[in-house]
């Protein structure tokens, strides 16, 4: 059996982090077993589904790098209406579905009674049974199609995350599978698509647990073995509440790009948000696929921790290829009006500073002064720029100017420091900190000799004498 999983978002808004974690686990499970990970767009909610939301989903999946194996033949539910109609007719013909002619008023009265008595909402008045006389069909009323849910027994499945779950069939309604206008409903479409796509494992959020017994019963009515199910607990915000835009939470996956988060770091973090492999925190997606097993997924809700996310992001920045990292940092510098020159090469700058930042925006700030001197903070000037600093910087500039071009290296520059400090009768701090302010405009840089070597002799002298 080839393992097949799917990610099936509804295009009614942004792609949120819970959805991406679901997609990640589905993807990893399929890849771990040498199977297929498929994408389906559940766009049957015609009023709320938009082409813009579909594109947001596709852009989000592309950003995190979760490529579906059916990328060029994505399943859209709205394109499957003829197939849904065919299967609904089969259920009707086989006696597993029936027409219901209840009015809105009748259904409202049933709901009120069910709430009082704690029973299933629909009283099954139009459900055909041997020896039962059905009501007279109201003139001009178009019926819905209801699924004939088993009344006796229980629906049981072994959830691959939550363990065995058992739901009495008496607690289930005869759900509507086609509306009066003929359009199919969510639970039926899901079954039809999972059937046609050959899905073997459904990995989804635990807000779908109540849908699972309904879908299992429809599978059985179609004469098909249902897939195995794994329901993932939700992700809570840092306060332990449900994540929401209203609470100011960052939830859309594309927002994390603007925060300077690397996609591989985002996946690394989401992988650990409900799953563990010993004490491993930092890993690649190749390692994750190798290690991933649903038995290691927690059945408890997880909580967002932005501090942890930034730490993991910083680790991925440190491990990143400098040339690839430069392509991500360059546009962030350009947003500051800085177009990195050929010298110093941005990749070389990143090699020096990338361990000083935990996100790409902060990393761009660390690179900026290599191409444009910053305006020193008043506090730094007050602390490090005394009355002697201007003249002392000019005297040291003369030492730098005399340094042969071939010796313009971190080592060559460093060799000037001690003799100069001895001549001036000062400690290194009296040279290094003003030097940073004079050349970079900030007191916070890596080793100043390495910084000067990268910026280049001509530019360093220009800034010191400017």
C-alpha positions as CSV (number, residue, x, y, z in Angstrom):
1,X,0.0,0.0,0.0
2,X,1.3,3.4,-1.0
3,X,0.8,5.9,1.9
4,X,-1.2,9.0,0.7
5,X,-1.9,12.0,2.8
6,X,-3.5,15.3,2.0
7,X,-3.7,18.9,3.1
8,X,-7.1,20.3,2.5
9,X,-7.5,24.0,3.4
10,X,-10.6,26.1,2.8
11,X,-9.8,29.3,0.9
12,X,-11.8,31.6,3.1
13,X,-8.9,33.5,4.6
14,X,-5.2,33.4,5.3
15,X,-3.1,30.2,5.7
16,X,-2.6,30.0,9.5
17,X,0.2,28.4,11.5
18,X,-2.0,25.6,12.7
19,X,-2.8,24.7,9.1
20,X,0.9,24.8,8.2
21,X,1.8,22.4,11.0
22,X,-1.0,20.0,9.8
23,X,0.4,20.2,6.3
24,X,4.0,19.7,7.7
25,X,3.0,16.5,9.6
26,X,1.0,15.2,6.7
27,X,3.9,15.9,4.3
28,X,6.5,14.3,6.7
29,X,4.4,11.2,7.3
30,X,4.0,10.6,3.6
31,X,7.7,11.2,2.9
32,X,8.8,9.0,5.8
33,X,6.8,6.1,4.3
34,X,7.9,6.8,0.7
35,X,4.3,7.9,-0.1
36,X,2.6,10.9,-1.6
37,X,1.5,14.2,-0.1
38,X,-1.4,15.8,-2.0
39,X,-3.1,19.2,-1.9
40,X,-6.8,19.8,-2.1
41,X,-8.6,23.1,-2.1
42,X,-12.0,22.8,-0.3
43,X,-13.8,25.7,-2.1
44,X,-17.4,24.6,-1.9
45,X,-18.3,27.5,0.3
46,X,-19.0,29.7,-2.7
47,X,-19.9,32.8,-0.7
48,X,-16.7,32.9,1.3
49,X,-14.1,31.2,-1.0
50,X,-12.1,33.6,-3.1
51,X,-9.4,33.4,-5.7
52,X,-7.3,35.7,-3.5
53,X,-7.4,33.3,-0.6
54,X,-6.5,30.4,-2.9
55,X,-3.4,32.3,-4.0
56,X,-2.5,33.1,-0.3
57,X,-2.6,29.4,0.4
58,X,-0.4,28.5,-2.6
59,X,2.0,31.3,-1.8
60,X,2.2,30.2,1.9
61,X,2.9,26.6,0.9
62,X,5.5,27.8,-1.5
63,X,7.2,30.0,1.1
64,X,7.6,27.1,3.6
65,X,8.6,24.8,0.8
66,X,6.0,22.1,1.4
67,X,5.6,21.0,-2.2
68,X,2.6,18.8,-2.9
69,X,3.1,15.8,-5.2
70,X,0.1,16.9,-7.2
71,X,1.3,20.5,-7.5
72,X,0.3,20.8,-11.1
73,X,-3.0,18.9,-10.7
74,X,-4.4,20.3,-7.4
75,X,-7.8,19.0,-6.6
76,X,-10.5,21.8,-6.4
77,X,-13.8,20.6,-5.0
78,X,-15.8,22.9,-7.1
79,X,-14.5,21.0,-10.2
80,X,-15.9,17.7,-8.7
81,X,-19.6,18.5,-8.6
82,X,-20.5,15.9,-11.3
83,X,-18.7,13.2,-9.3
84,X,-20.4,14.2,-6.0
85,X,-23.9,14.0,-7.8
86,X,-23.0,10.6,-9.1
87,X,-22.1,9.3,-5.6
88,X,-25.1,10.8,-4.0
89,X,-27.3,9.1,-6.5
90,X,-25.6,5.8,-5.7
91,X,-26.3,6.3,-2.0
92,X,-30.0,7.1,-2.8
93,X,-30.3,4.0,-5.0
94,X,-28.6,1.7,-2.4
95,X,-31.0,3.0,0.4
96,X,-28.2,4.8,2.3
97,X,-29.7,8.2,1.7
98,X,-33.2,9.8,1.3
99,X,-35.0,13.0,0.5
100,X,-36.2,15.2,3.3
101,X,-38.8,17.9,2.7
102,X,-38.7,19.6,6.1
103,X,-39.3,23.4,6.2
104,X,-37.1,25.8,8.1
105,X,-39.8,26.2,10.7
106,X,-40.0,22.5,11.3
107,X,-36.2,22.2,11.6
108,X,-36.2,25.1,14.1
109,X,-38.8,23.4,16.3
110,X,-36.7,20.1,16.2
111,X,-33.6,22.0,17.3
112,X,-35.5,23.6,20.2
113,X,-36.8,20.2,21.3
114,X,-33.4,18.5,20.9
115,X,-31.8,21.2,23.1
116,X,-34.4,20.5,25.8
117,X,-34.2,16.8,25.7
118,X,-30.5,16.3,24.8
119,X,-31.2,14.2,21.7
120,X,-30.1,14.3,18.1
121,X,-31.5,17.3,16.3
122,X,-33.3,15.7,13.4
123,X,-36.3,13.5,14.3
124,X,-35.9,11.4,11.1
125,X,-39.5,12.0,10.0
126,X,-38.6,11.6,6.3
127,X,-36.4,8.6,6.9
128,X,-37.8,5.5,5.1
129,X,-38.2,2.4,7.3
130,X,-40.1,-0.8,6.7
131,X,-43.7,-0.4,7.6
132,X,-43.4,3.4,8.1
133,X,-45.7,5.8,6.4
134,X,-44.0,9.0,5.3
135,X,-45.6,12.4,5.4
136,X,-47.2,13.8,2.3
137,X,-44.7,15.7,0.1
138,X,-45.4,19.4,0.3
139,X,-46.2,20.9,-3.1
140,X,-43.4,23.0,-4.7
141,X,-40.8,22.2,-2.0
142,X,-37.4,21.1,-3.1
143,X,-35.9,18.4,-0.8
144,X,-32.5,18.1,0.7
145,X,-30.7,14.7,0.6
146,X,-29.9,13.2,4.0
147,X,-27.5,10.4,4.8
148,X,-29.1,7.4,6.5
149,X,-26.9,7.2,9.6
150,X,-26.9,3.8,11.4
151,X,-29.1,4.1,14.5
152,X,-27.7,1.3,16.6
153,X,-24.2,0.5,17.7
154,X,-21.1,2.7,17.9
155,X,-18.6,4.1,15.4
156,X,-15.1,3.3,16.7
157,X,-11.7,4.2,15.3
158,X,-8.2,4.0,16.6
159,X,-7.0,7.6,16.3
160,X,-3.2,7.6,15.6
161,X,-2.7,10.5,18.1
162,X,-5.6,10.3,20.5
163,X,-6.0,6.5,20.8
164,X,-9.4,4.7,20.5
165,X,-12.4,7.0,20.1
166,X,-16.0,5.6,20.3
167,X,-19.1,7.6,19.3
168,X,-22.6,6.1,19.8
169,X,-24.5,6.3,16.5
170,X,-27.6,7.4,18.4
171,X,-25.8,10.7,19.0
172,X,-25.4,11.3,15.3
173,X,-27.9,13.1,13.1
174,X,-28.9,12.0,9.6
175,X,-26.7,14.7,8.2
176,X,-27.6,16.6,5.0
177,X,-25.3,15.6,2.1
178,X,-26.9,17.7,-0.6
179,X,-28.8,21.0,-0.2
180,X,-32.1,21.8,-1.8
181,X,-30.3,23.4,-4.7
182,X,-28.3,20.2,-5.3
183,X,-24.9,21.5,-4.0
184,X,-23.1,18.9,-1.8
185,X,-22.1,19.5,1.8
186,X,-18.7,19.5,3.5
187,X,-18.7,16.1,5.1
188,X,-19.9,14.3,2.0
189,X,-17.4,16.1,-0.3
190,X,-14.5,15.2,2.0
191,X,-15.4,11.5,1.9
192,X,-15.8,11.5,-1.9
193,X,-12.5,13.3,-2.4
194,X,-10.6,11.1,0.0
195,X,-12.0,8.1,-1.7
196,X,-11.2,9.2,-5.2
197,X,-7.7,10.5,-4.2
198,X,-6.9,7.2,-2.5
199,X,-6.1,8.9,0.8
200,X,-4.8,6.3,3.3
201,X,-4.2,8.6,6.3
202,X,-6.1,11.7,7.2
203,X,-4.0,14.0,9.5
204,X,-5.9,17.1,10.6
205,X,-6.8,19.3,13.5
206,X,-8.8,17.9,16.4
207,X,-11.7,20.3,15.7
208,X,-12.6,17.7,13.1
209,X,-13.1,14.8,15.6
210,X,-16.9,15.2,15.5
211,X,-16.9,15.0,11.7
212,X,-15.0,11.7,11.7
213,X,-17.8,9.3,12.7
214,X,-20.1,10.9,10.1
215,X,-17.4,10.4,7.4
216,X,-16.6,6.8,8.5
217,X,-20.3,5.9,8.2
218,X,-20.4,7.4,4.7
219,X,-17.3,5.5,3.6
220,X,-18.9,2.3,4.8
221,X,-22.1,3.0,3.0
222,X,-20.1,3.4,-0.2
223,X,-18.5,0.0,0.4
224,X,-15.1,1.5,1.0
225,X,-12.7,1.1,3.9
226,X,-12.1,4.5,5.5
227,X,-8.6,5.9,5.9
228,X,-6.8,6.0,9.2
229,X,-7.2,9.2,11.2
230,X,-4.9,11.3,13.3
231,X,-6.3,14.4,15.0
232,X,-3.8,17.0,16.1
233,X,-4.4,19.2,19.2
234,X,-4.6,22.9,18.6
235,X,-1.9,25.5,19.0
236,X,-2.6,28.1,21.7
237,X,-1.1,31.6,22.0
238,X,1.5,32.5,24.6
239,X,-1.2,33.3,27.1
240,X,-2.7,29.8,26.7
241,X,-5.7,31.0,24.7
242,X,-6.9,30.2,21.2
243,X,-4.8,32.0,18.7
244,X,-6.7,34.9,16.9
245,X,-6.0,38.1,15.0
246,X,-8.3,39.9,17.4
247,X,-5.9,39.1,20.3
248,X,-3.0,40.5,18.3
249,X,-1.4,37.2,17.5
250,X,0.7,36.7,14.5
251,X,-1.1,33.8,12.8
252,X,-0.9,34.1,9.0
253,X,2.2,32.2,7.8
254,X,3.2,34.9,5.4
255,X,3.5,37.4,8.3
256,X,6.5,35.5,9.6
257,X,8.4,36.4,6.5
258,X,8.0,40.1,7.3
259,X,9.3,39.3,10.8
260,X,12.5,38.0,9.3
261,X,11.8,34.3,10.0
262,X,13.4,31.8,7.7
263,X,11.0,29.2,6.3
264,X,13.2,26.3,7.3
265,X,13.3,27.7,10.8
266,X,9.5,28.1,10.8
267,X,9.1,24.4,9.9
268,X,11.7,23.4,12.5
269,X,9.7,25.3,15.1
270,X,6.3,24.0,14.1
271,X,7.6,20.4,14.0
272,X,8.6,20.7,17.7
273,X,5.2,22.3,18.5
274,X,3.6,19.1,19.5
275,X,6.2,16.4,18.5
276,X,9.5,15.5,19.9
277,X,12.6,13.4,19.1
278,X,14.4,13.1,22.3
279,X,15.9,16.5,23.2
280,X,16.6,17.5,19.6
281,X,15.6,21.1,19.0
282,X,17.5,22.2,15.9
283,X,17.3,20.0,12.8
284,X,16.8,19.9,9.1
285,X,13.7,18.8,7.3
286,X,15.6,15.8,6.0
287,X,16.2,14.7,9.6
288,X,12.6,15.4,10.5
289,X,11.3,13.2,7.8
290,X,13.6,10.4,8.9
291,X,12.5,10.7,12.6
292,X,8.8,11.5,12.2
293,X,6.2,9.1,13.6
294,X,2.7,9.9,14.7
295,X,3.2,8.0,17.9
296,X,5.5,10.8,19.1
297,X,2.9,13.5,18.6
298,X,1.5,14.9,21.8
299,X,-2.3,14.6,22.4
300,X,-2.2,17.9,24.4
301,X,-2.4,21.4,23.0
302,X,0.8,23.3,22.3
303,X,1.6,26.9,23.1
304,X,3.4,29.4,20.9
305,X,6.7,30.7,22.2
306,X,8.0,33.5,20.1
307,X,11.3,33.6,22.0
308,X,11.9,30.0,21.2
309,X,11.0,30.6,17.5
310,X,13.5,33.4,17.3
311,X,16.2,31.2,18.9
312,X,15.6,28.5,16.4
313,X,15.6,31.1,13.6
314,X,19.0,32.4,14.9
315,X,20.4,28.8,14.8
316,X,19.3,28.4,11.2
317,X,20.8,31.8,10.3
318,X,24.1,30.7,11.7
319,X,24.0,27.5,9.7
320,X,22.8,29.1,6.4
321,X,24.9,29.3,3.3
322,X,26.2,32.9,3.2
323,X,25.5,33.4,-0.5
324,X,21.9,32.2,-0.1
325,X,21.5,34.3,3.0
326,X,22.7,37.3,1.1
327,X,19.7,37.0,-1.3
328,X,17.3,37.2,1.6
329,X,19.0,40.1,3.4
330,X,19.6,42.2,0.2
331,X,16.0,43.3,-0.3
332,X,15.8,44.2,3.4
333,X,18.8,46.5,3.0
334,X,17.2,48.0,-0.1
335,X,14.1,48.8,1.9
336,X,16.5,51.0,4.0
337,X,17.7,52.7,0.9
338,X,21.0,50.7,0.9
339,X,22.1,49.0,-2.3
340,X,25.0,46.8,-1.2
341,X,28.1,47.5,-3.3
342,X,30.3,44.8,-4.8
343,X,32.8,45.5,-2.1
344,X,32.5,44.4,0.6
345,X,30.6,41.4,-0.7
346,X,27.4,40.9,1.3
347,X,28.2,37.2,1.7
348,X,31.5,38.1,3.4
349,X,29.8,40.6,5.6
350,X,27.2,38.0,6.7
351,X,30.0,35.5,7.5
352,X,31.2,38.1,10.1
353,X,27.9,39.2,11.6
354,X,25.3,36.4,11.2
355,X,25.8,35.0,14.6
356,X,24.7,38.4,16.1
357,X,21.0,38.3,14.9
358,X,18.0,36.1,15.4
359,X,16.0,37.4,12.4
360,X,16.7,38.7,8.9
361,X,15.6,42.2,9.7
362,X,18.0,42.5,12.6
363,X,20.6,40.9,10.4
364,X,20.1,43.5,7.7
365,X,20.7,46.2,10.4
366,X,23.9,44.4,11.4
367,X,25.0,44.7,7.7
368,X,23.9,48.2,7.1
369,X,26.9,50.1,8.5
370,X,29.3,48.3,6.2
371,X,27.7,50.2,3.3
372,X,26.5,53.4,5.0
373,X,27.7,54.9,8.3
374,X,25.0,55.1,10.9
375,X,24.1,58.1,13.0
376,X,25.6,57.4,16.4
377,X,23.3,57.2,19.4
378,X,23.6,60.2,21.7
379,X,24.3,57.8,24.6
380,X,27.2,56.2,22.8
381,X,28.7,59.5,21.9
382,X,28.4,60.7,25.5
383,X,30.0,57.5,26.8
384,X,32.8,56.9,24.2
385,X,33.5,60.2,22.3
386,X,35.6,62.5,24.6
387,X,37.4,65.7,23.8
388,X,40.5,63.8,22.7
389,X,38.7,61.4,20.4
390,X,38.6,63.6,17.2
391,X,42.4,64.3,17.2
392,X,43.2,60.8,18.2
393,X,41.1,59.4,15.3
394,X,43.0,61.5,12.9
395,X,46.4,60.3,14.3
396,X,45.2,56.7,14.0
397,X,43.9,57.4,10.4
398,X,47.5,58.3,9.5
399,X,48.7,54.9,10.8
400,X,46.0,53.2,8.7
401,X,46.9,55.2,5.6
402,X,50.5,54.1,5.9
403,X,49.5,50.5,6.1
404,X,50.5,48.8,2.7
405,X,47.6,47.7,0.6
406,X,48.7,44.0,0.9
407,X,48.6,44.3,4.7
408,X,45.0,45.7,4.8
409,X,43.7,42.6,6.6
410,X,42.2,42.1,10.1
411,X,45.6,40.8,11.3
412,X,47.5,43.8,9.7
413,X,45.1,46.3,11.2
414,X,45.2,44.5,14.6
415,X,49.0,44.8,14.7
416,X,48.6,48.6,14.8
417,X,46.5,48.7,17.9
418,X,48.9,48.0,20.8
419,X,51.8,50.2,19.5
420,X,49.3,53.1,19.0
421,X,47.8,52.6,22.4
422,X,51.2,52.5,24.0
423,X,52.2,55.8,22.2
424,X,49.0,57.5,23.3
425,X,49.1,56.0,26.9
426,X,45.6,54.7,26.6
427,X,43.8,51.3,27.0
428,X,42.3,49.6,23.9
429,X,38.8,50.8,24.8
430,X,39.8,54.4,24.3
431,X,40.8,53.5,20.7
432,X,38.3,50.7,19.8
433,X,35.0,52.3,20.8
434,X,35.6,55.8,19.3
435,X,37.0,54.0,16.2
436,X,33.7,52.1,15.9
437,X,31.7,55.3,16.2
438,X,33.9,57.1,13.7
439,X,33.7,54.4,11.0
440,X,30.4,52.6,11.7
441,X,28.3,55.0,13.7
442,X,27.6,52.4,16.3
443,X,29.5,51.0,19.3
444,X,28.1,47.5,18.7
445,X,30.1,45.7,16.1
446,X,32.1,42.5,15.8
447,X,35.9,42.7,16.2
448,X,36.7,46.2,14.9
449,X,39.8,45.0,13.0
450,X,37.7,42.6,11.0
451,X,35.1,45.2,10.3
452,X,37.6,47.7,9.0
453,X,39.3,45.1,6.8
454,X,35.9,44.3,5.2
455,X,34.8,47.9,4.7
456,X,38.1,48.7,2.9
457,X,40.9,51.2,3.3
458,X,39.6,54.0,1.1
459,X,36.1,54.0,2.7
460,X,37.4,53.7,6.2
461,X,39.7,56.7,5.7
462,X,36.9,58.7,4.1
463,X,34.6,58.1,7.0
464,X,37.3,58.9,9.6
465,X,38.2,62.2,7.9
466,X,34.7,63.1,6.7
